[in-house]
Amino acid sequence: MRITVQHDTWYNYSVPVGLAPHTLRLSPRRDHANLVWQQLNIDPWPSWRSDTIDDAGNAITYAEFSGLFSGLTISSQFELNAYGPPMLIDPGLPALPWPTRVGDRLDLYRHEPFADPSVAQFAELLCWQAGHFPLGFVQALCTDLYNRVFRHDRIYGLAELPATTLANQEGACRDITVLFMAACRHLGIPARFVSGYYAPPGSPAGQRQLHAWPEVWLPGLGWRGWDPTNGIMATEGHVALCAAADQASTMPIDGGFIANGVTATLNYAIQMSTSP
């Protein structure tokens, strides 16, 4: 499936301000896609810019600015051919739970900073119901959260604590994602947060929102994505921008301005189109 994305962001300030260094995570990951073309434009023109790939395979742009400005515009456009993940076939995964500390490069994704007894109990019950079968547990978790949690949009703010989302049974995609991650991590399954876009195959062109979903590491299968907000596995319609152990490290635009007593406004627009 061919996917085209245009993501425009506008910041406006009540008086000219100095712009702090910015980190941009707006370039698509290449896990299950081939990039056809891409443009990332920044206005005002940065005094210094660096484009790099981090250790997790995320394409990141760093920008610094000199001078005072009344606004900042960031425009990301790209087109890619998405082919989706390969078929999920169990390679003979061991029964859950798995060790929560192994001493490998994945320990960062096993660590759960917001561990809570209610989330642990929730995960253990689903694990028991799935017969401690890893793929069965992950799929059951995806389905349960889709049925359990009332979904709503919340544009601003970090994700709620996993225990809060579980108790309130409502949340945005990022809230559901961190609850999914916490349940997996309690059982020793490495999990990471993915930010990006979602355009279901065959959906009409139009406006979209940023989306978030989790990925888990399965031995012999690598990183595989589920989307509990929609109750499905990640498909070719899930366009990943950044994957990290926590949400804060996946923010598409991370930066600020240097001034006192200034009001700022943020507007953005995301347009996506798909074709076979």
N, C-alpha and C positions, 0 to 999 in steps of 0.2 A: 504494500500500500504506500502511495506517495502522500506525504504530509507537508503542507506549507504553513508556516507560522509567522505572524508579525506581532510583535509585542512592543508597544510604545509606552514609555513612562515619562511623565512631566512633573518636575518639582518647580514651584514658584515661591519666591520669598518676598516679604513686604519691603525689604530694603536690600541692597547688594550685600552679599555675604562672601566670606571665604569658604571654600569647599574643602572638607577633610578628605583624606585618601579614601577611595572607594574600591570595593571588591565586587566584581560582577560575575555571577554564575548563570549566564544566559545562553551558553552554547550547549547543544545537545550532546549527551553521551553517545558513544558508538557501540554500546553493548549489543543491540539487535537492530542496527540501522546503518545505512551508508549515507553519508552526507553528500548532497548534490552541490549546494552552494550556500554561502552564509555571508551576512554583513552585520557588523555591530558598530553602530555610529554613536558617538558621544559629543554633545554640544553643551558647553564650550569644549573646544579641543583640549585634551589633557596636555599638560607640560611634560608628562612622562606616562608611558603606557607599557605594560608587559603582559603578554599572553603566554600561558603556561598550562601544563597538565600536572595535576598533583598525584600523589602516590595511590589514590583511590580511582584514578582515571577520569577525574572531573576536569573539564576545561575551564580555566579561571582567568579573568582579566583584571589586572590591577591598574588603577589610574590615579594620578595625582594632578593637582591644579594649582596654578599661580594666578593671583588677581582676585577681584571681587566681581560677583555675578548675581543677577536677579533671578536666574533660573537654571535648571539643569534638565536636559532632555537625553534620554537613552533609548535608542531604537534598535531592536534586535529582529532580524529577518533571516529565515533559513528554510531550505527545502531538503527533505531526506526521503529515502526509500526505507520503510520499516518492514521487517519481515518477521518480527515476533520471536519469542523464545522457542527452543526446540521442544519436542514432546516430552512430557514428564513421565519417566519410567523409573520405578524404584530400583536403585542399584544394590539393594540389600542393606538399608539403613538400620542401625542398631535401635533397640527400643528406648523410649524416653523414660526417665530424664537422662540427659547427657551431663557430663561434668561442666560446672559453671566457670571453672578456671583451668586452662590447659597449658598456658604459657606459650601460646603461639601468636601469630599476627592477628588472630581473630578475637583475642580477649577483650579488646576495646568494644567489640560489638556484642559481647556477652554481658558486660557490666551494665547493671540497671540502677541508675542513680535515684530512681523514685520507687524503689521496692516497697510494697505494701501488702499486708496479710490478706486483704480482700482480693487483690489481683492474683496472689499466689493460690488462694483457695479456688478461685475461678479457673485458673489454668490447670490446676491438678484435677479438678472435676472433669473438664473437657478431655484431658489426657487419659483419664481412666475410661471415659466413655468411648474414646477412640482406640482402646486396647493398647495404649502406649505406642501406637504406630505413628511415626513422625509425620508422614504425608497425610494420614487420616486426621491427626491432630491439627495440622496447619489449615487444612481445608475446613474442618469443623469450626475452628476459631474464626475463619473468614465468614462462614455462613452465620454463625451465632452472632457476631458483632453486626452484621448486616441486618439481621432480624431484630436484634436487641436495641440498638442505638438509633434514636431519631436523628436524622441528618439535617443540618442546616448550614448555611454559609455564614462565615464570620471573617471579614476581610482582614482585620488587624489583630495583632497580639500573638504571642507564642501559644503553643498547645497547652491545654489544661493537663493537670496531673492525671496519670492513668486511673488512679482510684476515684478521682472526681468524675471522670467520664463514665466509669463503670457504675458509680452510685446514681448519677443523674440520668443515665441512659439517653444522653443526647450530646451532640457535638459536631464540630466541623471535621473535614477529612483529616486534618492534622491531629486532632484529638483522638480520633479512632485509630490512626496510624500508631501513635505512641502507646496506646493501650495494647494494640496487637503486639508491638515490639516488647513491651514489658512482660506480657504473658509468655511469649517465646523465650525470652531471656531467663525467666524463672526456671525453665526446664532445660537450660543450657544450649538453646538454639541461638546462634549468632543472628542478630537482626539489625537492619539499618534503615534510616529514613530517606525517602526519595522525594524530591520536589520536581515538578514538571507540569505537563499538560495531558489532558485526556480527550481524545476525539474518537468515539466508537466507530469502527469500520462502517461505511455507508452513511454516516451522519452528514447532514447538510452543512455547507460552509456557513460560518457565522461567528458570533462572539463566544469566547470561552473564558473560563477562570483558571487560575493556577490550581493545580491539584497536588495531592500528596498520597503516597502509598508506601507500604513496607516491603522490604526484601529480606529473605532469610537465606543463610548459607547452609546448604545441604551437601555433605560429603559425596563426591562423585558427580554432583549436579551443578555445583557452584551457586552463585546468587540467583535466586528465583523470586519473582514478585507476585504478591497477592494484592487485591484491592478490596478491603472489607467495606469501604464506603459504598461500593457497587455490588459487593457479593460475588466477585469473580477473580480469576487469576489475571495477572497483568497480561495485556495483549499487545499486538503491534500498534494499537491506538494509544498506548501509554508512552509518551515522549519524555524521557528522563533528562533533566538538566543537571542534577547533582545528587549524589548519594553520600551519606555520612552517618556517623554514629548517633548524631543528635540533630534536631531540627535547626538550631541556631547556625550550624555549619553549612546549611543548604540554602540560606536566604538568597534569592536571586539578585538583590541589590543590597549591599551592606555599606553604609557610609553615613555622612552627616555634614553639618555646616558649622562654621565658627562665627558666632555673633551672639549678642545679648538682646533680649526683648524683641525677637523677630518671630513673626508668624509665617508658617510654611503650609502650603497646600500640595497634595499629591493627587494626581489623576493618572489613570492608565487604561489601555485598551489592548485586548488580545483578540486577534482574528486568526482562525484556523480553517483550512480546507483540506479535504482528502479526496483521493481518486485511486482507483484500482491499480 
